[in-house]
Each structure stands twice: as structure tokens, then as C-alpha cells.
Amino acid sequence: MTAPIRFPRFYVTSPAPCPYLPGRNERKVFTELRGGNADALNDALSRIGFRRSQTVAYRPSCGDCQACVSVRVVADEFRPSSTQRRTLRNNADLVISECRPWATSEQFELLQRYLGARHPGGGMASMDEVDFADMVEHTPVTSHVIEYREPSDGREPGRLIGACLTDRQSDGLSMIYSFYDPDHEARTGLGNFIILDHIRRAVEVGLPYVYLGYWVDGSARMQYKIRYRPLERLAVSGWERFETDEQGRLIAATAASRREVAAAVDGSGKDGVPGGQDQYQVRDMSGA
């Protein structure tokens, strides 16, 4: 008999500077996603804390640190806070489109502006248009690019001000990478609006979760994820919900420190595409 899904081979990256916590190194365990069962394998791996980057599924494997914690929003129980309701109202006129995973020059130009403002000197700053196309289009699973545009003038589509590469899984939407206009004068909270819209989309299609990637305790740039309730984290015993009081304290601490977010540490990359794809190359160690 032949197993329907061959057990994947897993590999470990070489140590590299941690993109979230200065002074630490990171390693990742990863495997390749390919073939007709890629969606099923990606689903299974996401439930145990893996993330997708192009044709690879990875998760942190740092021997002396467990700061990176997978988190997901329970979509149908989510109730927006007053600030989140205001964000929804302020951006309710945006035109939202679900597009096939095909990179465009317009998306790339928006990404460059976003990286220059929010992640200068990070791991993705040197991306060219070919690298961006690889990030979007090299997907073996069910993926879309969700575009967020200003209203049309009746002749041309409105200006693109946000986008998110998103995987549709059997139990939720996984936000692989989002970016937006960081300097829009008339709109605030675009990054939060993209998350709120994904929660809405998940509820509409009957999917229970929105996967936000890793929440990193101690990294100011990852604290925005703690603001969505109810939020579940992956623990040793499985997925568990943040206690209301604990999450409330974390949200309060995040609000108090918002003005003190430091610049990205050297070599950093945003969750979803950390450090570049070269780190996942499997090299022949036999010398042949």
C-alpha cells in the first residue's frame, strides 16, 4: 500500500541573527511544500506552528529561546474595540478585491514605500521586482492577493493603498504578508484594517480562525497582534486562549509603549518572509 501523503523531510537552517530580539540568534526547521497534497500538508503544519514562505513551511527551532509564539484570532467570537470600530468606519469606503497570486508593478512600488518607512535596512529591503514576483507567485497552495484601493473616479481604478498575500486553509485564513501606504495623510490604521477585514472575510465563508503568524514577547514590532480578542496561542499542550486579564495587561502595556518602538534590528524581516529564501536551500553535504 502507498501512503496518501509521504512523510516530509525536515531540515534546519544555519544560525543567523534573530530578526526580532537583538543579541540573539535564530534557527528554523523547514520542509518543502509540493505536489498534489501541498494544501493538506500546509494545513497540518500550520496547526503545529509552521508558516509558509513561497514553497517552504518553516517554524522557529531555537534551543535557548521560545519567544516566538504562533497566534490566531477566533474569528466568529471577535468583537472589535472602540478603536477598531473607528478604524473600520474610517476605511469603509475602500474597494477590496480578491486577486489571483500574480505580482504587479503597482504592488511592488507600494511594498517599497512600506519597507522604506517601516522596515528600513531589514531583510527584505534589497528585494527587486523579480524577488517580489517569486514571493507572491511561487505558491503550491491556495493563495490570493487581497487588494485595498481608494474609491474609483469612474474612469480608472482607485489608488492601491494596501495588499495582503493570504493563504486559504481548511480552518482559516493565514496572513502571509501584508503591506500598505505608510504615509497616507487621510487614513490611519491601514494595517489594522487589513487584519479586521480578514476576520470579517473568515466569518463570511465559515472559517474559524485568522492566523497572524508569530507574536514575539519582548519585540515591540510584534505587539500589535495582541490587540485582537479572543486570541489563541500554540502552547506545548496545544492551542490555548489568552486569559482575559493577561491579554488586557499586554494590550495596556502595548498602548503605553507605542511611541517607543525602536528601529528594526539589523537584518530583520517582517514575519512571513524572514531573512530571505536562500536560507532554506538544502545543500549536498557529501562533497560530491
C-alpha positions as CSV (number, residue, x, y, z in Angstrom):
1,M,0.0,0.0,0.0
2,T,1.1,3.6,-0.7
3,A,0.5,6.3,1.9
4,P,-1.6,9.2,0.5
5,I,0.9,11.7,1.8
6,R,4.6,10.8,2.1
7,F,6.1,12.0,5.4
8,P,8.1,15.1,4.6
9,R,11.8,15.5,5.2
10,F,12.7,18.3,7.6
11,Y,15.9,20.4,7.6
12,V,17.4,23.0,9.9
13,T,18.8,26.4,8.8
14,S,22.2,27.7,9.9
15,P,22.2,30.1,12.9
16,A,21.5,33.7,11.9
17,P,20.9,37.0,13.8
18,C,17.4,37.0,15.3
19,P,15.1,39.4,13.4
20,Y,13.1,40.2,16.5
21,L,15.3,40.2,19.6
22,P,18.7,41.9,19.4
23,G,21.7,39.9,20.6
24,R,20.1,36.5,19.9
25,N,20.5,34.0,17.1
26,E,17.7,32.0,15.4
27,R,17.4,28.7,13.7
28,K,14.4,27.3,11.8
29,V,13.2,23.9,10.9
30,F,11.7,23.7,7.5
31,T,10.3,21.4,4.8
32,E,9.2,21.7,1.2
33,L,5.6,22.1,0.1
34,R,5.0,20.5,-3.3
35,G,2.8,18.1,-5.2
36,G,-0.9,17.5,-5.1
37,N,-1.1,17.3,-1.3
38,A,0.6,20.6,-0.6
39,D,-2.6,22.2,0.7
40,A,-3.2,19.3,3.1
41,L,0.4,19.3,4.3
42,N,0.3,23.1,4.8
43,D,-2.9,22.8,6.8
44,A,-1.4,20.2,9.1
45,L,1.8,22.1,9.6
46,S,0.1,25.4,10.3
47,R,-1.8,23.8,13.2
48,I,1.6,23.0,14.9
49,G,3.1,26.4,14.4
50,F,4.6,26.4,10.9
51,R,4.4,29.4,8.5
52,R,4.7,29.4,4.7
53,S,7.3,31.2,2.7
54,Q,7.0,30.5,-1.0
55,T,7.4,26.7,-1.4
56,V,8.7,26.2,2.1
57,A,6.9,25.7,5.5
58,Y,9.1,26.7,8.5
59,R,9.0,27.3,12.2
60,P,11.5,28.6,14.8
61,S,13.8,26.0,16.3
62,C,15.9,28.0,18.7
63,G,17.4,25.8,21.5
64,D,17.6,28.5,24.2
65,C,14.5,30.7,23.3
66,Q,10.8,30.2,22.9
67,A,9.8,33.8,22.4
68,C,8.1,33.3,19.0
69,V,4.6,32.0,19.7
70,S,2.0,31.2,17.0
71,V,-1.2,33.1,17.4
72,R,-4.6,33.1,15.7
73,V,-7.8,35.1,16.2
74,V,-11.1,33.2,16.9
75,A,-13.0,34.9,14.1
76,D,-16.6,34.3,14.9
77,E,-16.2,35.4,18.5
78,F,-14.3,38.5,17.7
79,R,-15.8,41.8,18.8
80,P,-14.0,45.0,17.8
81,S,-12.9,47.5,20.4
82,S,-13.9,51.2,20.1
83,T,-10.6,51.9,18.3
84,Q,-11.1,49.0,15.9
85,R,-14.6,50.2,15.2
86,R,-13.3,53.6,14.4
87,T,-10.7,52.1,12.0
88,L,-13.5,50.1,10.3
89,R,-15.6,53.3,9.8
90,N,-12.7,55.4,8.5
91,N,-11.9,52.8,5.8
92,A,-15.3,51.5,5.0
93,D,-15.2,53.1,1.5
94,L,-12.2,51.1,0.4
95,V,-12.7,48.9,-2.6
96,I,-11.5,45.4,-1.7
97,S,-10.7,42.7,-4.4
98,E,-9.5,39.1,-4.1
99,C,-7.0,38.6,-6.9
100,R,-5.1,35.6,-8.1
101,P,-1.5,35.4,-6.8
102,W,0.1,37.5,-9.6
103,A,2.6,40.2,-8.8
104,T,2.2,43.7,-10.3
105,S,4.4,46.7,-10.5
106,E,1.8,48.7,-8.6
107,Q,2.0,46.3,-5.7
108,F,5.8,46.3,-5.8
109,E,6.0,50.1,-5.7
110,L,3.7,50.1,-2.7
111,L,5.8,47.5,-1.0
112,Q,9.0,49.6,-1.5
113,R,7.4,52.6,0.1
114,Y,6.2,50.4,3.0
115,L,9.6,48.8,3.6
116,G,11.4,52.2,3.4
117,A,9.2,53.6,6.1
118,R,8.5,50.6,8.4
119,H,11.4,48.2,7.9
120,P,14.4,50.2,6.7
121,G,17.6,48.1,6.5
122,G,15.6,44.9,7.1
123,G,16.0,41.6,5.3
124,M,13.6,42.5,2.5
125,A,15.0,46.0,1.8
126,S,17.1,44.7,-1.1
127,M,14.2,42.9,-2.8
128,D,13.8,43.6,-6.5
129,E,10.7,43.1,-8.7
130,V,11.7,39.5,-9.5
131,D,12.1,38.7,-5.8
132,F,8.7,40.1,-5.2
133,A,7.2,38.1,-8.0
134,D,8.7,35.0,-6.5
135,M,7.3,35.8,-3.1
136,V,3.8,36.2,-4.5
137,E,3.6,33.7,-7.3
138,H,5.7,30.7,-6.1
139,T,2.9,29.2,-4.1
140,P,1.9,25.5,-4.2
141,V,-1.2,26.1,-2.0
142,T,-4.5,28.0,-2.4
143,S,-3.4,31.7,-2.2
144,H,-4.8,35.1,-3.1
145,V,-3.6,38.7,-3.0
146,I,-6.2,40.9,-1.3
147,E,-6.0,44.4,-2.7
148,Y,-7.3,47.6,-0.9
149,R,-8.0,50.6,-3.2
150,E,-9.4,54.0,-2.7
151,P,-12.7,54.6,-4.5
152,S,-12.6,54.9,-8.3
153,D,-13.1,58.2,-10.0
154,G,-15.4,56.5,-12.5
155,R,-12.7,56.2,-15.2
156,E,-9.7,54.4,-13.5
157,P,-9.5,52.0,-10.5
158,G,-8.7,53.8,-7.3
159,R,-5.1,54.1,-6.0
160,L,-3.8,50.9,-4.4
161,I,-3.0,51.6,-0.7
162,G,-2.9,48.1,0.8
163,A,-2.4,44.5,-0.1
164,C,-2.0,41.1,1.6
165,L,-0.8,37.8,0.4
166,T,-3.2,35.3,2.0
167,D,-3.5,31.5,2.1
168,R,-6.9,29.9,2.4
169,Q,-6.6,26.9,4.7
170,S,-9.3,24.4,5.7
171,D,-9.7,26.0,9.2
172,G,-8.9,29.6,8.5
173,L,-7.1,32.4,6.6
174,S,-3.4,32.7,7.0
175,M,-2.0,36.2,6.5
176,I,1.4,35.5,4.9
177,Y,2.5,39.1,4.3
178,S,0.6,42.5,4.3
179,F,1.8,45.9,3.4
180,Y,0.2,49.3,2.9
181,D,0.8,53.1,2.3
182,P,2.7,54.1,5.5
183,D,2.3,57.8,4.9
184,H,-1.3,58.2,3.9
185,E,-2.4,61.6,5.2
186,A,-6.1,60.9,5.4
187,R,-6.2,57.3,6.7
188,T,-4.8,55.8,9.8
189,G,-4.7,52.2,10.9
190,L,-4.5,50.6,7.5
191,G,-2.5,47.6,8.8
192,N,-5.1,47.0,11.5
193,F,-7.9,47.4,8.9
194,I,-6.4,44.7,6.8
195,I,-6.5,42.3,9.8
196,L,-10.0,43.4,10.6
197,D,-11.1,42.7,7.1
198,H,-9.6,39.2,7.1
199,I,-11.5,38.5,10.3
200,R,-14.7,39.6,8.5
201,R,-13.9,37.5,5.4
202,A,-13.2,34.4,7.6
203,V,-16.6,34.7,9.3
204,E,-18.4,35.2,5.9
205,V,-17.0,32.0,4.5
206,G,-17.4,30.0,7.7
207,L,-13.7,29.6,8.6
208,P,-13.0,29.7,12.4
209,Y,-9.6,31.3,12.5
210,V,-7.3,34.0,11.2
211,Y,-3.6,33.1,11.6
212,L,-1.4,36.1,12.4
213,G,1.9,34.3,12.4
214,Y,4.2,34.8,15.4
215,W,3.7,37.0,18.4
216,V,7.1,37.7,20.0
217,D,7.1,38.7,23.6
218,G,9.7,41.4,24.0
219,S,9.6,42.6,20.4
220,A,7.8,45.9,20.1
221,R,7.1,45.4,16.4
222,M,5.1,42.3,17.0
223,Q,2.9,43.6,19.8
224,Y,0.0,44.8,17.5
225,K,-1.2,41.2,17.3
226,I,-2.1,41.1,21.0
227,R,-5.0,43.6,20.4
228,Y,-7.4,41.1,18.8
229,R,-9.7,39.2,21.1
230,P,-10.2,36.4,21.6
231,L,-6.7,35.3,20.7
232,E,-5.3,31.8,20.9
233,R,-1.6,30.8,21.2
234,L,0.1,27.5,20.5
235,A,1.5,26.0,23.7
236,V,3.2,22.7,24.4
237,S,-0.2,21.1,25.1
238,G,-1.9,22.6,22.0
239,W,-3.8,25.8,21.2
240,E,-5.0,27.7,24.3
241,R,-6.8,31.0,24.7
242,F,-5.1,34.0,26.3
243,E,-6.8,34.7,29.7
244,T,-8.8,37.9,29.6
245,D,-6.8,39.6,32.4
246,E,-3.4,38.6,30.9
247,Q,-4.3,39.8,27.4
248,G,-5.7,43.1,28.9
249,R,-2.4,43.7,30.7
250,L,-0.5,43.0,27.5
251,I,-2.7,45.4,25.5
252,A,-2.3,48.1,28.1
253,A,1.5,47.7,28.0
254,T,1.5,47.8,24.2
255,A,-0.6,51.1,24.2
256,A,1.8,52.6,26.7
257,S,4.9,51.9,24.7
258,R,3.6,52.6,21.2
259,R,5.7,55.8,20.9
260,E,8.8,54.0,21.9
261,V,9.1,51.4,19.1
262,A,12.7,51.1,18.2
263,A,14.1,50.7,14.7
264,A,14.2,47.2,13.3
265,V,17.3,45.3,14.4
266,D,19.9,44.7,11.8
267,G,19.0,42.0,9.2
268,S,15.4,41.9,10.3
269,G,12.5,40.8,8.2
270,K,8.7,41.0,8.8
271,D,7.0,37.9,9.9
272,G,6.2,35.7,6.9
273,V,9.3,36.4,4.8
274,P,12.1,36.4,7.3
275,G,15.7,36.6,6.2
276,G,15.3,35.7,2.5
277,Q,14.6,32.4,0.7
278,D,18.3,31.4,0.4
279,Q,18.3,30.3,4.0
280,Y,16.0,27.4,3.0
281,Q,18.3,25.9,0.4
282,V,19.2,22.2,1.1
283,R,22.9,21.7,0.3
284,D,24.6,18.5,-0.5
285,M,27.0,17.8,2.4
286,S,28.6,14.7,0.9
287,G,31.1,16.6,-1.2
288,A,30.0,15.0,-4.4
